[in-house]
């Protein structure tokens, strides 16, 4: 019991030190980089339920992160648009793909929030 409790405390403590940049960078690498990036399947409306759940979880984590630059309000607005579009796709809403394509505008986000 003591070992389990200590393990949980250690995991919670280390998780609190995860940098926002790491959360954002991981999401970009995993879902947005390359010709076969999962976000391309999402935009096309061909992502599986598991892929949608995975990208949604990542966008939700990003939304809770502090942007490298720009305002938190702008960051939250952009992340919430991504989250809403993915939820539309999960609900099989036909307008979800168009909403995602609009929300996933890389240049619009990078101009305001990319730190490096």
N, C-alpha and C positions, 0 to 999 in steps of 0.2 A: 504494500500500500504506500509506504513512504517513497519507494523508488518511482512509482507511477506519479505521485503528486509532484515530486521533484522534477520529473521529466516534463510534466505539463507546465510547470512554472518556468522551466528553462525554455521550452518552445514558445510560450507566450512572451517571455522577456526578449528572446531573440527576434521574434516577429515584429516587435515594436521598433526595432532598429532597421527594418527594411526601408530603404530609401525610395522616395517617390520616383526618382529617375529610373531606378531598377524596375519598378512595376511598369512604367510607361515603356521603357526600352524593351522589356521582355514581350509585352503585348505587340509592339511594332514588329519585332523580329519574328515572332510566332505567327502573327495573323496578317501582316501587311507587306512583308518583304518577298520579292521574287515573283516569277511568272505564274507559279502555282499556289500563290498565297490564298489561304482560306477566305480572306475577305472578298476575293474575286468570285468564289462560289456563292458567298452570301449575296453579293450584288446581283448575281445572275439568278438567284432564287433556287439554286441547286444544292445548297448546303444541307447536310443531314441534321436531324434533330440533335444528335450528339455534338456536332460541330457548332450549331447555333447556341447550345447550352454552354459550350466551352468559351466561345467568343463573348457571350453575354457576361459570363463570370469575369472575364478579363476586363471588359469595358467598365463593369461595376467597380472593380478594384482601381482602375485608372481614375474613375470619377472621384473616388475618395482621396486621390493623391493630390499633392500640391504641384501645379505646373511649374516647369523650370523658369518660365517668364510669363508675363501677362497676368491678367486678373483671374482670381479664383472664380468669379461669376461667369466670365467668358468660357473658362475651362469647363465648368460644370454644365453650362448650357450646351456646349459642343458634345460632351460625353453623354448627356441625357438624350440628345437627339440620336446618337448611335444606339443607346440602350433601347429607346422607344422603337426604333426601326427594327432591331433584332426581335423585340417582343412581338411586333406586328408579324414578322415572318414566322415566328413560333406559333402564332395564332392562325397561320395560313391566310392572313390578310393579303389580298392581291396587291395592295399599294405599298407593302413592306419593302419590296426590292427598290422601288423608286425612292422611297424615304431613305433607305440605306445609302443608295448612290449619292443622294444629296448630302447626307450627313458625313459620309466618309471622304469628304473633300480634303485631301492631304495638305495641299498648298494653303488653304484657308486656315487650317489649324497650325501648321508649321510656322507661317508668317507671324502669328501672334504668340505662340507658346513654345516653339522649339528653342531649347537653351544652348545647344552647341552649334 
